[in-house]
């Protein structure tokens, strides 16, 4: 068979393209919602962080999860909560923001390493010096591992990525000195940074990423001749 494998490859490419567009559209829509409801978004993020910390404690007590890894995860979510001090504005050079990025990768690697070679809880409690031994009955299922990673490892960092606005994307206005590092502009300049409804707009990091990728694809597509640029308007 020659044609059917080619159709299979084309289907994979088209499906991946649609999935990428769906994720980008979802990020853009969520960023728009956060821009319009910043107070509600901060409240939801706070409760989400406390809920995941409670889940980690319950897993440690009842399911006998490893103490050090659970403590690291709880401490990581405390660091994540520190990014909400000036929500939704965040400085990319803020030590808490940099530490949060490091902790996301560290938590993912350590928990993936833990679940890839699980040790039965009873054996771990009785003799912690024994090497890891696989037990099919005590191994977590793929659904359990994927749900744990999605809820307890990735959910809060992903929500922060969608909600926070980087300092470089914040328009200079009253209250944005923390992000931009500038002084408060005069009243005339401050008015020019407001939207049509009189509210200052903070561009979220996810929205800025989607806009940047879209502009990059548009410019390179025009240079490579895939499509023509927009015609200049005549007045």
N, C-alpha and C positions, 0 to 999 in steps of 0.2 A: 504493500500500500504506500502510495506517495502523496495523494491529495489529502487524505484524512489527517495524517500527522501535521501537515501544514495548517489545516483548519484548526487543529488543536492548539498550535502555537499562536495563531492569530487570536483565538478565543482567550487565551491567557493574557495576551498583551492588551486586548480591549477590556477585559475584566479588571485588570490591574489599573488601567487608565481611569475607568469609571470609579473604582474604589478610591483612588487618589483624589479625584475631583469631589467625591462625596465627603471625604475627610476634610478637605480644604474648605468646602462649603459649610460643613458643620462647625469648624473652628471659627470661620468668619461670622457665622450667625451667633455663636456663643459670645464672641467678643463684643458684638453689637449689643447683646442683652446685658452684659456686664457694664458697658459704658452707660447704659440707660438706668441701671439699678445697682449702683455701686454699694449702697448701704446694705441691701438685701444680700448681695453677693458676698460681702465680708462676713455677714452673720452666718450664712450657709457654710462658708469655708471654716469659720471658727468651730461650729458644731461638728462639721465633718472631721476635723482634726481630733477633737475630743472623743468622738465616737470610735475612731480607728485606734486611738490610744487605749480606750476601754477594751476593744476587741483584742488587742495585743496582750493586755493583762489577763483576760479570760483564757486566751490560748496558752499563756505561760502557766496559769494555775491548773486548768482542767486538762488540757491536751499535752502538758509537759513539753512545751516548746523550749529550745535552748535559751538559757538565761541571758547569756551575753548578746546573742543576736536579737532577742526581744528587747533588751535594754538599749541596744543600738537603734532599733527601729523607733522605740518610744522617744529617745533623745533626738532622733532625726525629725520627728514630727513636731517636737518643741522648737527646733530650729526653723522648720517651715513656718510655724506660727509667728515667728519673729519678723517675717517678711510682711506681715499685715499691719505693722506699726503705722505706716503712712499709706495704707491701701487707697487707691490702686497703683500708686507711684512707687517705683523701686529703682535704685541706682545699681547699674551693672557692676560697679566697683565696690559695692557694699560687701563687707566681709561675710555677713550672714547670707547674702545671696550666693556668693561664691562657694561658701561652705555647703549650702543647700544643694548646689549642682554636684559637688563632690559626693555628698551623701546619697544622692539618687543613684549614681553609678555604683557606689560601694554596697548599698543595700541590695541592689539587683544582683550583683556578682556573688555576694555572700549567701543570700537566700537561694539563688540558683544552685550554688555549690552544695548547700545543705540538702535540698530536695533531690539532687541528682544522686546522692548516696545516703539515703535515710537510715537512721538507726532506730530500732524499736524503742519506745519510751520506757518500757519496763527494764530493758537491758541498760539503757542510758542511766536510769535512776539507780540501778543496783551496782553497776560496775562501769564507771565512766572511762576507765583506762583501756577497756577493750576496744579493738579497732572496729571500724564500721563494718557491719554485716547486713546484707540484704535479706529482707524477709518479705515475701510476696504478700502475705496477709496484712502486714502492717504498713505497706507502702501506700502513700496517698495516691488517689486517682488523678488523671490529667485534669479533670474538671475542678477538683479541689485545689490543685496547685495553681491552675490558671486563674481561678477566682481569688485566691490569696494574693497573687501578684497584682491582679487588676485592682483589688480593693485596698490592700494594705501596703503596697509598694509603689504603685504608679498613679493612683487616683489623685492624691493630694498634689504631687508635683505637676501633673497634667492640668489640674484645675488652676493652680497658681500660674502656670504658663499661659493659660487662656485669659486669666483675669488681670494679671499685673501689666502695668504700662512701663516700658523702659524709659529711663531718663532722656535718652536721645530722641524719643518719639513724643515727649510731652511738650505741648505748646507753652511758651513763657506767659504765665499769668500769676495772679496772686495765689500763693500757697505752693508754687512749683519750684521754689528756690532749692529745695532739697534735691530734686532730680536734675535740674539744669545747672545748679551752682551759680546762677546769676542773681542779681538784685532784682527787686520788684520793679517792673517797667512803669513808665508814666501811664497816666490814665488813657491817653490817646492811643498808645501802643497796646495796652492791655485790651482795649475794645476790639482791636483788629484781630485778636486771636480767638474771639468768641464765635460760636456757630450762629446760624440764623435765628435760633430760638433763645439766644442769650446765654447758653451754657458753654463752658469751656470743654473741649473734647480732648480726651486722653486716648491715644492710639495704643491698643494692646499689643503685646509682643506677638501673639498668634496672628492678629490682623496685619501687623507690619510684615511678618514673614510671608503670609499669603500674597500681600500686595507686592513685595519684593520679587517673589518667584514669578508672579504674573507679569510684572514689568520686564523682568529678564527674558522670559519666554517671548513676549511681544517684540522686544527690541531685536533679539537674535533671529526671530522668525522673519522680521522685515529685512535684516541684513542678508539672510540666506535665500530670500526670495520666495518664501512659502506663502506670504500674503503681503498686501500693500498697506502702507500706513494711511492713517486718516488724512483726508484732504483738508487743506486750510480753508477756513470759512471766509466768505467774501462779505464785506460790510457795505 
